C-alpha cells in the first residue's frame, strides 16, 4: 500500500475519491528529510576534509529537482505514476517537479518499509553517478553566479530576472521566469522563484 501511495498524484485521488488511496504528498515530505540524511552521510564519508559549507552546497545539488528528476527518468518512474487524466494528458509523466516529488515519496516508502539500511542501498545504487560528479567537481548548480560572471566578461551587463507567470494552486505552484541577458531573453519554470531563476540562468549559459 505504501508503494502505491508513493506513486499516486493528487490529481488521481481527486478523480477517484472512493478508491481509498491517499496521495503522495505526506510521503514526499518525509522522503525529502530521508534523502537529506542519506546523502549527507555519504558526502561526509566521501569528503572527510570538506567544510560544512561545501557539504551543504554539494547536498543541495544532489537532492535538487533537476538531479532527482534525472534519476527518476533513468529508472522510468514516470511510467509507474497514477495521474489524473488531465495531468497525464498535459505531460505529467515527464514533468521534473512531479518526478522529483514522486522520487522523494518513494524514498519515504523505502524507509518506512526497510529502514535506513534499505535507503542507503538505494542511494548507493542510484546516486553513484551523482557522487562521482561531485568528486570531479562537476555539480556546481549556482548558474546565476556563473551567468553573471559570463555576462560581465562579454560586457553584456548584469542579467535581469522577472517572474512572468505563476500557475497552479498554492501547494503546487509553478513559477515562470524570464531572464534577459543583453538583447537575448530566456524562459524557464520551477517550483519556486529561486529554482526557476537558476534554470533560466542555465539555459542562458548554454546559449552563450
N, C-alpha and C positions, 0 to 999 in steps of 0.2 A: 504493500500500500504506500509506503514512503517513496519508493522509486517512482510509482505512478504519479504521486502528488508532485514530486520534484520536476516532473516533465509536463505539468499541467499549467497552462497560462490562464490568467484571469478571464480572458475572452471566452475560453472554452467553458469555464464554470458558469459564466453569465448566460450562455446559450443552453446549458444543461443543468439547471438548478436542482433537479431531483436526483442527480447521479450519486450524491453522497461523497463526492471527491472535492477536496479543497484545492485552492490554487497554491502556487509555489512561493508566494511572497514571504511567508514566515521562514521557510527553509532557506530562501535566499539571504535573509538577514543573518541566520546562523552560519551559513556557508561562507559568507564574507569574513566572519571572525575566524572560522576554522582555517580558511586558506591563509589568512594573515599569519596565524600561528605557525602553520606547517612551513610556509615559505620563509618566514623569519628564522626558524630553526635551521633550515637547510642553508640559508645565506650565511648565518653565523658560523656554521661548520666549514663552508667553502671560503669564507673571507675572515679568518681568525684575527687579523690585524686591522680590519676596516673600522673606522669610527661610526658612531651611531647615525650621523647624518648621511653617510654613504649608504649604509644598510637600509635606511628609510627610503632613500631615493630608488635603490635597486628593487626593494619590495614593491614600492608604488608602481614601478614599471612592469613588474612581472604579474601583478594582480589587477592591472587596469583593464578597461573594457576592450581595448584593442588586442591585448595578448590573450585574455580569456576567450574572447570570441574566435580568435585564430585557432586556439586549441580545440574549442568546440567544433569548429568546421573540420578540423583534421580528423575528428572521431565521428563526424557526420551526426552530431547531436540534433541538428535541426530536423532531421527526418523522423525523429522519435517523439517530437513535441506534440502535445494535444493543444491545438489552437482553435479559436472560433473561426467560422467560415470567413468573416471579413478580414481578420488578422492574417489568415493563411493566404487569402486572395491578394492581399497587399504586400506579399513577400516577407511575411513574418519569420519564416524559417531561415532566412538569411540575414535578418537584422542583427547588427552587432550588439545592441543593447539587450535584446531579448535572449540572444545566445549566451552572453556573459551572465545574465541573471539566472538562466537555467543551469549553467555550469556550476554557479555558486550553490544553487539549490541541490544539485546532485551531490556535491561535496558534503553538504549537510546531511543528506541521506546516508552517505558512506560513513560519516562519523557516527551517526545515531545507531547504525546497524553493526558497524565493525570497530568503532573506537578510533583513536588517533593512529594506531598502528596501521590500520587499513587506509587511513587518509595519507599517511606518509608513503605507502606503497603506490598509491595512485599518483601522488605528486611526483615521486621519483620517476615514474613511468611516463607521465605526460609533460612534465616540465623540463625534461633533460635538455632539449634544445635551448629552452629559455635560459637555463642556468649556464649553459655553455656560452651563450651570447653575453651573459652578464660577466663571465670570467674574461671574455675577449674585449670587454668594454664597449659593447655594441647595443646597449639597452637604454641609452640616454633618450628619454622621451620629452625633454624640455625643448620642444620645437619652437616655441615663441622666442626664447633667448637666441637660439641658433638663427631664426629668421631675422631677428633684429640685427644681429651681427652681420649677416649676409647683405641685408638691405643697406646697412651703413657702408659696407665695403664697396657696394655698387653705386653709392651716392643716390639712393632712391628715397631717402627719408625714412622715418620710423613707420612701421606697419600700423594700420588703423583697423580696429576691430569693432564690429557693430552687430548687435542682435537684430535680425530682420524678421524673425518669426518664432513663435512659441506654439507648440502643438501638444495635444493630449491633456488628460486630467492631471491635477497637481501631483498625484502619487506616481505618475508615469510620464512626466513632461519631457518633451524633446525640444532642444533649442537649436535654431538655425542661425549660424553666424557668418557674416560677410567679412572677409579680410582684404583690405586694399593695400597693395604694395606698388608704389609708383603709379602707373596707369592701369595695372592689372588688378582684377578682382577675383577672389576665390570664395567658394562657399563650402561649408561643412556643417554637420549636425552631430549633437551628442546629448547625453542625459543631463548634462549640466553646462552652464555657460563656459566654465573653465575647460571642460573636455572638448566642447565644440571649437573653442579658440585654438586649442592645441592641435586638433585635427585640421583646422583651416590653415594653421601655420605649416603643418606637414605638407599639405597639398601645394602651398605656395613654394616651399623649399624644393619639392620635386620638380615644379615647373621651372624655377630659377636655375 
